[in-house]
Amino acid sequence: MDYRRLGGTGLKVSEISLGSWLTYGGYVERENAVNSIHAAYDEGINFFDTANVYERGEAEKVVGEALKRYPRESYVLATKVFGKMGDGPNDSGLSRKHIVEQCNASLSRLGHDYIDLYYCHRHHAETPVYETLRALDDLVRQGKVLYVGVSQWTAAQIEEALGTADRYLLDRIVVNQPVYNMFDRYIEQEIIPLGERKGVGQVVYSPLAQGLLTGKYKPGAAAPQDSRAAKLGWSEEKLNQERIAKVGELSKIADELGIKVSQLAIAWILRQPNVASALVGASRPEQVKENASASGIKLDAGVLERIEEILV
């Protein structure tokens, strides 16, 4: 496993990380979830991601418990705040009240003394960015959080937050978590250039386009019963036939290189130096091992050009 700096910090994270969205605490059996986390650790993955809203805290419980067998200094644990955690008017958002209360609740569910990386899960237009950053800065000073980040913020929102932090000497955002894969490349326009200038790294989710880039879906065929599409009841429209056909072409390149198309897709993402880690999901340990094997795969200019011709 190769490791990269998280943004402009000195923290090193595995370039493949393990997430728990739509998996742990949900439709994946607890035993498989725990075994997948253990398999990830054995493969050298040191970066584990969850969120308070994933199954209303159940995912945090699974992840926290599974990691407690390992030395705390040997892994990086991330969780998030923003989403609705109750029916009250202050049970969501990025107010000081919600951030502080949810940080304490997450620590309790995780069974940990501190969170390595705490994300603002979305932008909250109703809360002044200064209020959000001051609350996060307080958590850092208290030792409950080590680094702060955001997820799915625009370049303008990230730039405003960085400027506010610098103006008031608050802890800075060091990472953004956006969607990024061969079929969703919006961050290449503004987010990545901003990150390179300002020292904000990207920890990207859905690197396999929710399974489309695994090669398990075939043109015109029904989704396999064990696939995410089948379990979540994807529509025919979401099972984009044009994209499935492109995956078929990408699979030919992967075959030539002696790797899986999923590994090709992850290696393509990691060509970006501003990407600190590609966040993968897994319902079985075997999936973790396959995805982890993408670490260290280098694609030469000729291969990247062929991929680009397919994706255009």
ZAMARLO-166054 format. One line per field, with one value per residue (C-alpha): chain; residue in one letter; x, y, z. Coordinates in nm, 3 decimals, always signed. Layout:
<dozas>
romar A	...
seti A	...
xx X	...
yy Y	...
zz Z	...
</dozas>
This chain:
<dozas>
romar A	A	A	A	A	A	A	A	A	A	A	A	A	A	A	A	A	A	A	A	A	A	A	A	A	A	A	A	A	A	A	A	A	A	A	A	A	A	A	A	A	A	A	A	A	A	A	A	A	A	A	A	A	A	A	A	A	A	A	A	A	A	A	A	A	A	A	A	A	A	A	A	A	A	A	A	A	A	A	A	A	A	A	A	A	A	A	A	A	A	A	A	A	A	A	A	A	A	A	A	A	A	A	A	A	A	A	A	A	A	A	A	A	A	A	A	A	A	A	A	A	A	A	A	A	A	A	A	A	A	A	A	A	A	A	A	A	A	A	A	A	A	A	A	A	A	A	A	A	A	A	A	A	A	A	A	A	A	A	A	A	A	A	A	A	A	A	A	A	A	A	A	A	A	A	A	A	A	A	A	A	A	A	A	A	A	A	A	A	A	A	A	A	A	A	A	A	A	A	A	A	A	A	A	A	A	A	A	A	A	A	A	A	A	A	A	A	A	A	A	A	A	A	A	A	A	A	A	A	A	A	A	A	A	A	A	A	A	A	A	A	A	A	A	A	A	A	A	A	A	A	A	A	A	A	A	A	A	A	A	A	A	A	A	A	A	A	A	A	A	A	A	A	A	A	A	A	A	A	A	A	A	A	A	A	A	A	A	A	A	A	A	A	A	A	A	A	A	A	A	A	A	A	A	A	A	A	A	A	A	A	A
seti M	D	Y	R	R	L	G	G	T	G	L	K	V	S	E	I	S	L	G	S	W	L	T	Y	G	G	Y	V	E	R	E	N	A	V	N	S	I	H	A	A	Y	D	E	G	I	N	F	F	D	T	A	N	V	Y	E	R	G	E	A	E	K	V	V	G	E	A	L	K	R	Y	P	R	E	S	Y	V	L	A	T	K	V	F	G	K	M	G	D	G	P	N	D	S	G	L	S	R	K	H	I	V	E	Q	C	N	A	S	L	S	R	L	G	H	D	Y	I	D	L	Y	Y	C	H	R	H	H	A	E	T	P	V	Y	E	T	L	R	A	L	D	D	L	V	R	Q	G	K	V	L	Y	V	G	V	S	Q	W	T	A	A	Q	I	E	E	A	L	G	T	A	D	R	Y	L	L	D	R	I	V	V	N	Q	P	V	Y	N	M	F	D	R	Y	I	E	Q	E	I	I	P	L	G	E	R	K	G	V	G	Q	V	V	Y	S	P	L	A	Q	G	L	L	T	G	K	Y	K	P	G	A	A	A	P	Q	D	S	R	A	A	K	L	G	W	S	E	E	K	L	N	Q	E	R	I	A	K	V	G	E	L	S	K	I	A	D	E	L	G	I	K	V	S	Q	L	A	I	A	W	I	L	R	Q	P	N	V	A	S	A	L	V	G	A	S	R	P	E	Q	V	K	E	N	A	S	A	S	G	I	K	L	D	A	G	V	L	E	R	I	E	E	I	L	V
xx +0.000	+0.126	+0.058	+0.004	-0.002	-0.349	-0.357	-0.087	-0.057	+0.210	-0.048	-0.002	-0.308	-0.336	-0.419	-0.704	-0.941	-1.248	-1.588	-1.917	-2.182	-2.472	-2.288	-2.203	-2.493	-2.726	-2.780	-2.439	-2.437	-2.238	-1.995	-1.910	-1.871	-1.631	-1.435	-1.404	-1.257	-1.009	-0.917	-0.858	-0.625	-0.436	-0.393	-0.227	-0.530	-0.497	-0.782	-1.142	-1.441	-1.793	-2.059	-2.313	-2.606	-2.511	-2.793	-2.840	-2.514	-2.511	-2.225	-2.012	-2.071	-1.962	-1.651	-1.545	-1.583	-1.400	-1.101	-1.057	-0.848	-0.570	-0.331	-0.503	-0.199	-0.197	-0.510	-0.686	-1.057	-1.295	-1.658	-1.896	-2.155	-2.445	-2.727	-3.052	-3.010	-3.343	-3.674	-3.583	-3.499	-3.134	-3.083	-2.905	-2.685	-2.355	-2.445	-2.213	-2.479	-2.523	-2.151	-2.050	-2.335	-2.282	-1.906	-1.964	-2.230	-2.001	-1.717	-1.954	-2.078	-1.726	-1.594	-1.292	-1.135	-1.074	-1.158	-0.869	-1.067	-1.403	-1.594	-1.873	-2.083	-2.242	-2.241	-2.502	-2.615	-2.812	-2.503	-2.227	-1.905	-1.727	-1.959	-1.890	-1.516	-1.497	-1.684	-1.449	-1.147	-1.268	-1.297	-0.940	-0.811	-0.993	-0.821	-1.147	-1.065	-0.722	-0.806	-1.114	-1.253	-1.562	-1.759	-1.919	-1.849	-1.799	-1.467	-1.614	-1.738	-1.401	-1.219	-1.447	-1.381	-1.005	-1.011	-1.221	-0.989	-0.682	-0.846	-0.939	-0.650	-0.879	-0.787	-0.794	-0.979	-0.723	-0.939	-1.252	-1.453	-1.620	-1.754	-1.496	-1.472	-1.432	-1.794	-1.811	-1.518	-1.651	-1.375	-1.113	-1.242	-1.212	-1.182	-0.851	-0.676	-0.790	-0.672	-0.330	-0.295	-0.426	-0.308	-0.652	-0.640	-0.922	-1.050	-1.283	-1.584	-1.768	-1.449	-1.626	-1.941	-2.144	-2.033	-2.067	-1.687	-1.653	-1.747	-2.026	-2.297	-2.337	-2.512	-2.884	-2.861	-3.036	-2.829	-2.670	-2.862	-2.565	-2.505	-2.584	-2.817	-3.029	-3.031	-3.123	-3.362	-3.186	-3.398	-3.306	-3.217	-2.962	-2.810	-2.679	-2.623	-2.381	-2.162	-2.184	-2.061	-1.768	-1.679	-1.661	-1.400	-1.210	-1.210	-1.009	-0.737	-0.744	-0.709	-0.401	-0.247	-0.337	-0.558	-0.931	-1.128	-1.204	-0.831	-0.785	-1.057	-0.894	-0.544	-0.683	-0.809	-0.476	-0.298	-0.409	-0.150	-0.410	-0.609	-0.494	-0.710	-0.982	-1.260	-1.398	-1.689	-1.700	-1.954	-1.703	-1.334	-1.256	-1.371	-1.141	-0.840	-0.917	-0.954	-0.649	-0.442	-0.493	-0.245	+0.084	-0.047	+0.097	-0.067	+0.161	+0.074	-0.031	-0.280	-0.420	-0.470	-0.660	-0.880	-0.956	-1.064	-1.317	-1.450	-1.504
yy +0.000	+0.347	+0.649	+1.015	+1.342	+1.466	+1.804	+2.035	+1.853	+1.612	+1.336	+1.026	+0.828	+0.517	+0.607	+0.356	+0.415	+0.228	+0.392	+0.282	+0.467	+0.235	-0.058	-0.086	-0.070	-0.112	-0.389	-0.552	-0.810	-0.700	-0.992	-0.909	-0.542	-0.615	-0.868	-0.615	-0.359	-0.614	-0.717	-0.351	-0.305	-0.621	-0.482	-0.168	+0.061	+0.302	+0.543	+0.464	+0.685	+0.700	+0.961	+1.021	+0.998	+0.659	+0.449	+0.713	+0.630	+0.254	+0.267	+0.464	+0.195	-0.083	+0.100	+0.215	-0.129	-0.306	-0.071	-0.093	-0.410	-0.203	+0.055	+0.395	+0.561	+0.312	+0.437	+0.756	+0.777	+1.021	+1.103	+1.384	+1.632	+1.809	+1.565	+1.524	+1.329	+1.404	+1.585	+1.910	+2.240	+2.216	+1.849	+1.921	+2.182	+2.342	+2.561	+2.563	+2.379	+2.097	+2.057	+2.035	+1.804	+1.573	+1.556	+1.435	+1.190	+1.054	+1.005	+0.810	+0.588	+0.532	+0.457	+0.680	+0.977	+1.181	+1.197	+1.234	+1.406	+1.577	+1.676	+1.925	+1.682	+1.954	+2.335	+2.509	+2.842	+2.926	+2.926	+3.189	+3.018	+3.194	+3.025	+2.683	+2.730	+2.871	+2.568	+2.333	+2.530	+2.489	+2.112	+2.103	+2.304	+2.067	+1.768	+1.609	+1.664	+1.673	+1.794	+1.944	+1.911	+1.952	+1.736	+1.840	+2.213	+2.429	+2.595	+2.932	+2.795	+2.637	+2.958	+3.162	+2.922	+2.937	+3.315	+3.332	+3.090	+3.290	+3.620	+3.504	+3.259	+2.957	+2.598	+2.560	+2.312	+2.060	+1.825	+1.809	+1.492	+1.508	+1.244	+1.166	+0.888	+0.833	+0.938	+1.230	+1.465	+1.806	+1.863	+1.883	+2.227	+2.431	+2.210	+2.039	+2.360	+2.535	+2.242	+2.248	+2.622	+2.622	+2.289	+2.126	+1.758	+1.548	+1.226	+1.112	+0.888	+0.668	+0.597	+0.303	+0.501	+0.298	-0.025	+0.060	+0.050	-0.300	-0.463	-0.669	-0.494	-0.607	-0.426	-0.511	-0.761	-0.744	-0.633	-0.924	-1.016	-0.939	-0.596	-0.260	-0.185	-0.490	-0.431	-0.063	-0.112	+0.104	+0.211	+0.126	+0.493	+0.479	+0.165	+0.383	+0.156	+0.397	+0.396	+0.018	-0.010	+0.219	-0.003	-0.290	-0.097	-0.006	-0.373	-0.452	-0.213	-0.363	-0.712	-0.604	-0.472	-0.787	-0.602	-0.567	-0.280	-0.164	-0.139	+0.051	+0.298	+0.359	+0.389	+0.647	+0.856	+0.831	+0.986	+1.314	+1.421	+1.639	+1.323	+1.197	+0.884	+0.702	+0.597	+0.252	+0.059	-0.314	-0.569	-0.856	-0.886	-1.005	-0.672	-0.487	-0.688	-0.636	-0.260	-0.230	-0.394	-0.082	+0.101	+0.158	+0.088	+0.352	+0.422	+0.553	+0.837	+0.601	+0.418	+0.744	+0.871	+0.555	+0.587	+0.948	+0.850	+0.607	+0.850	+1.147
zz +0.000	-0.090	+0.131	+0.048	+0.240	+0.331	+0.161	+0.292	+0.626	+0.741	+0.790	+0.571	+0.461	+0.248	-0.111	-0.088	+0.205	+0.327	+0.358	+0.510	+0.308	+0.213	+0.370	+0.739	+0.980	+0.682	+0.427	+0.483	+0.760	+1.064	+1.037	+0.676	+0.763	+1.048	+0.843	+0.559	+0.798	+0.930	+0.574	+0.486	+0.781	+0.685	+0.332	+0.469	+0.457	+0.748	+0.659	+0.757	+0.683	+0.824	+0.912	+1.185	+0.941	+0.801	+0.943	+1.215	+1.393	+1.346	+1.094	+1.340	+1.602	+1.366	+1.243	+1.590	+1.745	+1.461	+1.485	+1.860	+1.830	+1.666	+1.816	+1.795	+1.640	+1.351	+1.172	+1.070	+1.149	+0.979	+1.043	+0.948	+1.070	+0.896	+0.824	+1.011	+1.335	+1.497	+1.455	+1.629	+1.455	+1.563	+1.480	+1.151	+0.988	+1.084	+1.380	+1.680	+1.881	+1.630	+1.559	+1.926	+2.022	+1.725	+1.775	+2.130	+2.011	+1.738	+1.985	+2.209	+1.925	+1.793	+2.140	+2.074	+2.252	+1.937	+1.568	+1.326	+1.052	+1.100	+0.786	+0.729	+0.527	+0.315	+0.300	+0.516	+0.375	+0.694	+0.917	+0.885	+0.785	+1.075	+1.327	+1.175	+1.161	+1.514	+1.649	+1.463	+1.584	+1.942	+1.895	+1.760	+2.056	+2.293	+2.130	+2.017	+1.648	+1.480	+1.127	+0.962	+0.613	+0.400	+0.160	-0.166	-0.120	-0.428	-0.503	-0.403	-0.070	+0.007	-0.084	+0.144	+0.432	+0.378	+0.370	+0.688	+0.868	+0.769	+0.867	+1.216	+1.270	+1.284	+1.199	+0.820	+0.604	+0.476	+0.268	+0.056	-0.008	-0.351	-0.586	-0.856	-1.110	-1.483	-1.540	-1.297	-1.339	-1.236	-0.977	-1.250	-1.352	-1.030	-0.720	-0.800	-0.920	-0.600	-0.390	-0.554	-0.489	-0.132	+0.007	+0.021	-0.075	-0.219	-0.065	-0.340	-0.301	-0.551	-0.750	-0.916	-0.998	-0.745	-0.907	-1.277	-1.310	-1.167	-1.496	-1.338	-1.543	-1.904	-2.192	-2.202	-1.915	-1.580	-1.282	-1.091	-0.776	-0.550	-0.705	-0.548	-0.839	-0.759	-0.384	-0.419	-0.710	-0.968	-1.262	-1.621	-1.666	-1.386	-1.539	-1.819	-2.120	-2.287	-1.979	-1.947	-2.306	-2.223	-1.928	-2.177	-2.376	-2.061	-1.961	-2.274	-2.161	-1.812	-1.956	-2.154	-1.833	-1.638	-1.391	-1.315	-1.467	-1.111	-1.044	-1.369	-1.263	-0.925	-1.072	-1.319	-1.026	-0.845	-1.143	-0.982	-0.723	-0.546	-0.466	-0.127	-0.127	-0.318	-0.084	-0.167	-0.023	+0.027	+0.142	+0.146	+0.237	-0.117	-0.258	-0.020	-0.131	-0.499	-0.459	-0.235	-0.508	-0.721	-0.499	-0.676	-1.028	-1.262	-1.598	-1.869	-2.105	-2.383	-2.162	-2.027	-2.382	-2.479	-2.171	-2.257	-2.608	-2.458	-2.198	-2.431
</dozas>
